[in-house]
């Protein structure tokens, strides 16, 4: 009673289960790959641009620019915004 058709039933059941796991994994990899491609192609376009003054503040806080450079950037940006309006 444990052996269907001389034991072939168990092998067929495990073979069918293995086939489901195998093809499920292949389909999951394809879906994952397509998702990554879509994210990569639309990623940078959806990123908001940072305010230039905020970038200058961060650079000043990290010590990348001096106080004089920071003040010059602020003056340059304030004069640019006056022209745009």
C-alpha angles and dihedrals in degrees: 000000000000092000116064110205093346096319098309093114094069093048091050091050092050091044091053091048091049090049091053092050092046096050091040089056092048092050091047090052092050092049091047092050094049090048092053092049092051092048092049094049095048099033107092094041092060096050114106116233117244120236110260091228090054089052090050090050091052092048091049091049091051090049095244093127133031127243091257091053090048092051090048091052090050091051092047093049094046091051091048093051090051090056094048095055 
